[in-house]
Structures are given as structure tokens and as C-alpha cells.
Amino acid sequence: MEETPNRRLSERFDLKVPAMITQITGENHFYSQLCLTKDISSEGAYIGATDPIPDDDTINVQFLYLLENDADRIEYVQMIAVGTVIRREYNGLAVRFTGEPTLKHFDMT
């Protein structure tokens, strides 16, 4: 049996982090959904979604990562990315990032 080559160019990590999908669906109409990632890489993510997104394939995604912390500090990194939906399934969607994501660090102490 011949092995199928892996088409992914970057390593995928099994990370379950909150993700907010947002897109403009029409003039002054926004669509948002709070989701949870299944996995993520530097090129994209698979996001569990309970509601189908509108037909427009370009979305904004915000991820929130909790950093390792000690008893006195709680730190997060927020990643904001624009992506294209490349696959839809009944329980989620695959998104390929189309630009450089932005990162913002904040400390909740």
C-alpha cells in the first residue's frame, strides 16, 4: 500500500482555544460566532462551529491563548487573523490564513 504524502506545509498542533469568527454579511450587518479550535498551524486552523457561516468565504478570526502563569499572574495572547474558508463540514470549518496574523499580549494582574 502506497503512503499518501502530507499536503500540509507546516506543523499542526492540537489546541483547543476560544475563537470568534466575524464577517460582514451585508451593509452594516455582522455575523459572529464563538467557537473552539480543534487544531491550528501557522497557515490555518480547523474550527468547530455549530452554525453554518454565510456564503462569503472571507472571515476574521480572533483566538485567545492563555499563557503559562503562576499564582500572581494571568497572561493572554490574542491572535487576530483574516482567513478563507477552504472546507465546510457539519461540525466545523477549515480556514487558511490569508495574511500575517497580529498578536497582542495582555496581562490581567
N, C-alpha and C positions, 0 to 999 in steps of 0.2 A: 504494500500500500504506500503510495507516494504522499509525503507530507505537503500540506498547503502552506506556502510562506505567509508570515505575518505581514499584513499590509500597513500596520501602524509604524510610524517613523519614530515615535517617542514612547517612553515607558509609561504605562498606565498604573495608577495607584487606586486601590480600593479605599476610597474615602467617602464617608457619609457625612456631608456637611450641608447646612441650610443653603438654599439657592432661591433667589427671587427672580423669576422670569418676567420681563416687562417689554411691551411693544406698543407702538402707536397703531391702532387698528383703523383709524379714520380721523377726520379733522376733530381735534380736541377730545378724542376717545382713547382711553388707555386700557390695555388688558394686562393684568398682573396675576401671578400665581406663585404661592410659596411652595417650594418643592424640597426634595432631598436628593443629593447626588448619589449615584451608585459607584461611579469611578470617575477619575479625572486625570488628564495628562496636560502637558504644556500646549497641546494642539486642540484639545476639546474635552468634552465631558458627556457622560450619559446621565440624564436627569430623570428621576422618577416623577411623573406628572399624572394626576388623576383626571384632569380635564384636558380635552384637546385644545391646542392653541389655534388661533385663527390662521387662515391660509397664508398670510405673509410669513415668509421664511426667515427674515432677519429679526433677531431678538437681542435685547440687552439682558445680561445675566449678572447678578451680584451674588458672590459667595462670601460666607463669613467663617473664618477659621479661628478656632480657639488655640492659642499658643500654649506650650507647656508653661505652667505657672506654679508659684509657691503659695504659701498661706497668705501672703501680704499683697500679691499682685494678680490681676486678671488682665491679660492682654489678648487682643484680637488683631487679625489682619483681614481687611476687606479687599476682595479682588473684584474688579468690575471689568467685564469683557463684552464685546459685541460678537455675535456668532450667527452662523447659518445652520438651520435645521437640515441635517442630511438624511435622517431616518426617523420616522414616527412608528411607534408600536402602541399596543393597547395600554401599556403601563408606563410609558416614558418616551423620551426622545433623545437622539444623539445630536450633539451640537459641535460644529467645528468653529473654533475661534477664527475671526477674520482679520483681526488687528492685534496689536500689542495690548494685553490687559494692563490695567493700572492697579497698583497696590497702595493701600493706605493702612498705616499702623495706628492703633489707638490703645491707650492704657486706661483701665477702669478703676484705678486705685484712688 
